[in-house]
């Protein structure tokens, strides 16, 4: 089994992602960051498409594309929601340069190996138009509850972890500008995304522009 085959199988086994009760809230958070000019959106790690349904319900004018490595999940995408459906990997997405106004990647980047992180971020940069926006959430390795309980982000389909400082540097190294970190996860529904105490958030949102 190749490394990529292993990634597919680990994600196929993680069935909880198909019923995660926070998915709708995560995509609502994404939409709040969209520019009024946002039209074309790429949903990375789109799973069976619950996020696209949320985005289209809030902004019916959006044209949404989805990419996921698990074939049966891509096959389950509603073509009325996802005009473009791609089964593949994010370090080599078969689409033209500057195809999107925004890219959303909810709880995705921890599902790829450390060696694929930089190529994936480069693909996101390539696919965004000038002034385009990347919105990416990932589990917080410094989440206070997990630290106190001795739990790790790693395990199962989570095969990499991303500290705020290192992810910010990677985004800047690729060429992204205006990199901002916000809170995400369930705590953000209570305290909003703006609390400066990042350790209270189980996940965080990285927001970056191509500029």
Order of alpha helices (4+ residues) and beta strands (2+ residues): alpha-alpha-beta-alpha-beta-alpha-beta-beta-alpha-beta-alpha-alpha-beta-alpha-beta
